[in-house]
Amino acid sequence: MKFIELTLKNHIIVHGFDARNHEITEEVKVETASKKLVAIDRILSVSEQFILIQYAYNRVIYWEYLETYENVQAMLS
């Protein structure tokens, strides 16, 4: 399994969907960003603001990252 190191901060946890198929989310704000090793095969998508990562039980988290989009793109290439 391959990993990349990212500096991650605030995030939105998607817990599932309600009866009307709307996401059930929880916003988490933190004071300090932290470095994390992220398994590349868990990354679902990357935008200029968020990286979407899949976790156990089909839960996903939208993480804000501090690197530039171009830097993340290069790490994944």
C-alpha distances in whole Angstrom, upper triangle without the diagonal:
4,7,10,13,16,20,20,24,25,24,25,24,24,26,27,30,34,36,37,33,33,30,30,29,29,29,28,29,28,30,28,24,21,18,15,11,10,7,8,8,10,12,15,18,19,23,25,25,22,18,18,15,15,15,16,19,19,20,19,20,21,21,23,21,23,22,24,22,23,20,18,18,18,15,13,15
4,7,10,13,17,18,22,24,23,24,23,24,26,27,30,34,37,37,33,33,30,30,28,28,28,27,28,27,29,26,22,19,16,13,9,8,6,6,8,10,11,15,16,17,20,22,23,20,16,17,14,15,16,18,21,20,21,19,19,20,19,21,19,20,19,20,19,19,17,14,15,14,11,10,12
4,7,10,13,14,18,20,20,21,21,23,24,26,29,33,36,36,32,31,28,28,26,26,25,24,24,23,25,22,18,16,12,10,6,5,4,5,8,10,10,14,15,15,18,20,20,17,14,15,12,14,15,17,21,20,19,18,17,18,16,18,15,17,15,17,17,17,15,12,13,13,9,9,12
4,6,10,12,16,18,18,20,21,22,25,27,29,33,36,36,33,31,28,28,26,25,24,22,23,21,23,20,16,14,10,8,6,5,7,7,10,11,10,14,14,13,16,17,17,15,12,14,12,15,16,19,22,21,20,18,17,16,14,15,12,14,12,14,14,14,11,9,11,11,7,8,11
4,7,9,13,16,17,19,20,22,25,27,30,33,37,37,33,31,28,28,25,24,23,20,20,19,19,16,13,10,7,6,4,6,9,10,14,13,12,16,16,14,17,17,16,15,13,15,13,16,17,20,23,22,21,18,16,16,13,14,11,11,10,13,14,14,11,9,13,12,9,11,14
4,6,10,13,13,16,18,20,23,25,28,31,35,34,31,29,26,26,22,21,19,17,17,16,17,14,10,8,6,5,6,7,11,11,14,13,12,15,14,12,14,14,13,12,10,12,12,15,16,20,23,22,20,17,14,13,10,10,7,8,7,10,11,13,10,8,12,12,10,11,15
4,7,10,12,15,17,20,23,25,28,31,35,34,31,29,25,25,22,20,18,15,14,13,13,10,6,5,4,6,9,10,14,15,18,16,15,17,16,14,15,14,12,12,11,14,14,17,18,21,24,23,20,18,15,13,10,9,6,6,7,10,12,14,12,11,14,15,13,15,18
4,7,8,12,13,17,19,22,25,28,31,31,28,25,22,21,18,16,14,12,11,10,11,9,5,6,6,7,10,10,14,15,17,15,14,16,15,13,14,13,11,9,9,11,12,15,15,19,21,20,17,15,11,10,6,6,5,6,9,12,13,16,14,12,16,17,15,16,20
4,6,10,13,16,19,22,24,27,30,30,27,24,21,20,16,14,11,9,8,6,8,7,4,7,9,10,13,14,17,18,20,18,16,18,17,15,15,14,11,10,11,13,13,16,17,20,22,21,18,15,12,10,7,6,6,8,11,14,15,18,17,15,19,20,19,20,23
4,7,10,13,16,19,21,23,27,27,24,21,18,17,13,11,8,6,5,6,8,9,8,10,12,13,16,16,19,20,21,18,17,18,17,15,15,14,11,10,11,12,13,16,16,20,21,20,16,14,10,9,6,6,8,10,14,16,16,20,19,17,20,23,21,22,25
4,6,10,13,15,18,20,24,23,21,18,15,14,10,8,6,5,7,9,12,12,11,12,14,13,16,14,17,18,19,16,14,15,14,14,14,14,11,8,9,10,11,13,13,16,18,16,13,10,7,5,4,6,9,12,15,17,17,20,20,17,20,22,21,21,24
4,6,10,12,14,16,20,20,17,14,11,10,6,6,5,6,9,11,15,16,14,16,17,16,18,16,18,19,20,16,15,15,14,14,14,15,12,10,11,9,11,12,13,15,16,14,11,9,6,5,7,9,12,15,18,19,19,22,22,19,21,24,23,22,26
4,6,9,12,14,18,18,16,13,10,8,5,5,6,8,11,13,17,18,16,17,18,17,18,16,18,19,19,15,14,14,15,16,16,18,15,12,12,10,10,10,10,12,12,11,8,6,5,7,9,12,15,18,20,22,21,24,24,21,23,26,24,23,26
4,6,8,11,15,15,12,10,6,6,5,7,9,11,15,17,21,21,20,20,21,19,20,18,19,19,19,15,15,13,15,16,17,19,17,14,13,10,10,10,10,12,11,9,6,5,6,8,11,14,17,21,23,24,22,26,26,22,24,27,25,24,27
4,7,10,13,14,12,11,7,5,6,8,11,13,17,19,23,24,22,22,23,21,22,20,20,22,20,17,17,16,18,20,21,23,20,17,17,14,13,11,11,11,9,9,6,8,9,12,14,18,21,24,26,27,26,29,29,26,27,30,28,27,30
4,7,10,11,9,8,6,5,8,11,14,16,20,22,26,27,25,26,26,24,25,22,22,23,21,17,18,16,18,20,21,24,22,19,18,15,14,12,12,12,10,8,7,9,11,13,17,20,23,26,28,29,27,30,31,27,28,31,30,27,31
4,7,8,5,5,4,5,9,12,15,18,22,25,28,29,28,29,29,27,28,25,25,25,24,20,20,18,19,22,22,25,23,20,20,17,17,15,16,16,13,11,11,12,14,15,19,22,25,28,30,31,29,32,32,29,30,33,32,30,33
4,5,5,5,7,7,10,13,17,20,23,26,30,32,31,31,32,30,31,29,29,29,27,24,24,22,23,25,25,28,26,23,23,20,21,19,19,19,16,15,14,15,17,18,22,24,28,31,33,34,32,35,36,33,33,37,36,33,36
4,6,8,10,10,14,17,20,24,27,30,34,35,34,35,36,34,35,32,32,32,30,27,27,24,26,28,28,31,29,26,26,23,24,22,22,22,19,17,17,19,21,22,25,28,31,35,37,37,35,38,39,36,36,40,38,36,39
4,6,9,11,14,17,20,24,27,30,34,35,34,35,36,34,35,32,32,32,30,27,27,24,24,27,26,29,27,25,26,23,24,22,23,23,21,19,18,19,21,21,25,27,30,34,35,35,33,36,38,34,35,38,38,35,38
4,7,9,12,16,19,22,25,28,32,33,32,32,33,31,32,28,28,28,26,23,23,20,21,23,23,26,24,22,22,19,20,19,20,20,18,15,15,16,17,18,22,24,27,31,32,32,30,33,34,31,31,35,34,32,34
4,6,9,13,15,19,22,25,28,30,29,30,31,29,30,27,28,27,26,23,22,19,20,21,21,24,22,19,20,17,19,18,19,20,18,16,14,14,15,16,19,21,25,28,30,30,28,31,32,29,30,33,33,30,33
4,6,10,12,15,19,22,25,26,25,26,27,25,26,24,24,24,23,20,19,17,17,19,19,21,19,17,17,14,16,15,16,17,15,13,11,11,12,12,16,18,22,25,27,27,25,29,30,26,27,31,30,28,31
4,7,10,13,17,20,24,25,24,25,26,25,26,24,25,25,24,20,20,18,19,21,21,23,20,18,18,16,16,15,16,16,15,13,11,11,12,13,16,18,22,25,27,28,27,30,31,28,29,32,31,29,32
4,7,10,13,16,20,21,20,22,23,22,23,21,23,23,23,19,19,17,18,19,19,20,17,15,16,14,14,14,15,16,15,14,10,10,9,10,13,15,19,22,24,25,24,28,28,25,27,30,28,27,30
4,6,10,13,17,18,18,19,21,20,22,21,23,24,24,20,19,19,19,20,20,21,17,15,16,14,15,15,15,16,16,15,12,11,9,10,12,14,17,21,23,25,24,28,28,25,27,30,28,27,31
4,7,10,13,15,15,17,19,19,21,20,22,23,24,20,19,19,19,18,18,19,15,13,15,14,15,16,16,18,19,18,14,12,10,9,10,11,15,18,21,22,22,26,25,23,25,28,27,26,30
4,7,10,12,12,14,16,16,19,18,21,23,24,20,19,20,20,19,19,19,15,14,15,15,15,16,16,18,19,19,15,13,10,10,10,11,14,16,19,21,22,25,24,22,25,28,26,26,29
4,7,9,10,12,16,16,20,20,23,24,25,22,21,22,21,20,19,19,15,14,16,16,17,19,19,22,23,22,18,16,13,12,11,10,13,14,18,20,21,25,24,22,25,27,26,26,30
4,6,7,10,13,14,18,19,22,24,25,22,21,23,22,21,20,20,16,15,16,18,18,20,20,22,24,23,20,18,14,14,11,11,12,13,17,20,21,24,23,21,25,27,25,26,29
4,7,10,14,16,19,21,24,26,28,25,24,26,25,23,22,21,17,17,19,20,21,23,23,26,27,27,23,22,18,17,14,13,14,13,17,20,22,25,23,22,26,27,26,27,31
4,6,10,13,17,18,22,23,26,23,22,24,24,21,21,20,17,17,18,20,20,22,22,25,27,27,23,21,18,17,13,12,12,11,15,18,20,23,21,20,24,25,23,25,28
4,7,10,13,15,18,20,22,20,19,21,20,18,18,17,14,14,14,17,17,20,20,23,25,25,21,19,15,14,11,9,8,8,11,15,17,19,17,16,20,21,19,21,24
4,6,10,12,16,18,20,18,18,20,20,18,19,18,16,15,15,16,16,18,18,21,24,24,21,19,15,15,11,11,10,10,12,16,17,20,17,16,20,20,18,20,23
4,7,9,13,15,18,16,16,19,19,17,19,18,16,15,14,16,15,18,17,20,24,23,21,19,16,15,12,12,10,10,11,14,16,18,15,14,17,18,15,17,20
4,6,10,12,15,13,13,16,17,16,18,18,17,15,13,14,12,14,14,17,20,20,18,16,14,14,11,12,10,12,12,16,17,18,15,13,17,17,14,15,19
4,7,9,12,11,12,15,16,16,18,19,18,16,13,14,12,14,14,16,20,19,18,16,15,15,13,14,12,14,13,16,17,18,15,13,16,16,12,13,16
4,6,9,8,8,12,13,13,16,17,17,14,10,11,8,10,11,14,17,16,15,13,12,13,11,13,12,14,14,16,16,17,15,12,14,15,11,11,15
4,6,6,7,11,13,14,17,19,19,16,12,12,9,10,10,13,16,15,15,14,14,15,14,16,15,17,16,18,17,18,16,13,15,15,12,11,14
4,5,5,9,10,11,15,17,18,15,11,11,9,10,12,15,18,16,16,14,14,15,14,16,15,17,16,17,15,16,14,11,12,13,10,8,11
4,6,8,11,13,17,19,20,16,13,11,9,9,11,13,15,14,15,13,14,15,16,18,17,20,19,20,18,19,18,14,14,16,13,10,13
4,6,9,12,15,18,18,14,10,9,6,5,7,10,13,11,11,9,11,12,13,16,15,19,18,19,18,19,18,14,15,17,14,12,15
4,6,8,11,14,14,11,7,6,5,6,9,13,15,13,12,10,10,10,11,13,13,16,15,16,14,16,15,11,12,14,12,10,13
4,7,10,14,14,11,8,5,6,7,10,14,15,12,12,9,10,10,12,14,15,18,17,18,15,17,17,13,13,16,15,12,15
4,7,10,11,8,6,5,8,10,13,17,18,15,14,11,11,9,11,12,13,16,15,15,12,14,15,11,11,14,14,11,13
4,7,8,6,4,6,9,12,16,19,21,18,17,13,12,9,10,10,10,13,12,11,8,10,11,8,8,12,12,10,13
4,5,5,6,8,12,15,18,22,23,20,19,15,13,10,10,10,10,12,12,10,7,10,12,10,10,14,14,13,15
4,6,8,11,15,18,21,25,26,23,21,18,15,12,11,9,9,10,10,8,5,9,11,10,10,13,14,14,16
4,7,10,13,17,19,23,24,22,19,16,13,9,8,6,7,9,10,9,8,12,13,11,13,16,16,16,19
4,6,9,13,16,19,21,18,16,12,9,6,5,5,6,10,11,11,9,13,13,11,13,16,15,15,18
4,6,10,13,17,18,16,14,10,8,6,5,7,7,11,11,11,10,13,13,9,11,14,13,12,15
4,7,10,14,15,12,10,7,6,5,6,9,10,14,14,15,13,16,16,13,14,17,15,14,17
4,7,10,12,10,9,6,5,7,8,11,12,15,16,17,15,18,17,14,15,18,15,14,17
4,7,9,7,6,4,7,9,11,14,15,19,19,21,19,21,21,17,18,21,18,16,19
4,7,6,5,6,8,11,12,16,17,21,21,23,22,24,23,19,21,23,20,19,22
4,5,6,8,11,14,16,20,21,24,25,27,26,28,27,23,24,27,24,22,25
4,5,9,12,16,18,21,23,27,28,29,28,30,29,26,27,29,27,25,28
4,6,10,13,16,20,21,25,26,27,25,28,27,23,24,27,25,22,25
4,7,10,13,17,19,22,24,25,23,26,26,22,23,26,24,22,25
4,7,10,13,15,19,20,21,20,23,22,19,20,23,21,19,22
4,6,10,12,16,17,19,18,21,20,17,19,22,20,18,22
4,7,10,13,15,16,15,18,18,15,17,20,18,17,21
4,6,10,12,13,13,16,16,13,15,18,17,16,20
4,7,9,11,11,15,14,12,15,18,16,17,20
4,6,8,9,12,11,9,13,15,13,14,18
4,7,9,12,10,10,13,15,14,16,18
4,7,8,6,7,10,11,11,13,15
4,5,5,6,9,10,11,13,14
4,5,5,6,9,10,11,12
4,5,5,6,9,10,11
4,5,5,6,9,10
4,5,5,6,9
4,5,5,6
4,5,5
4,6
4
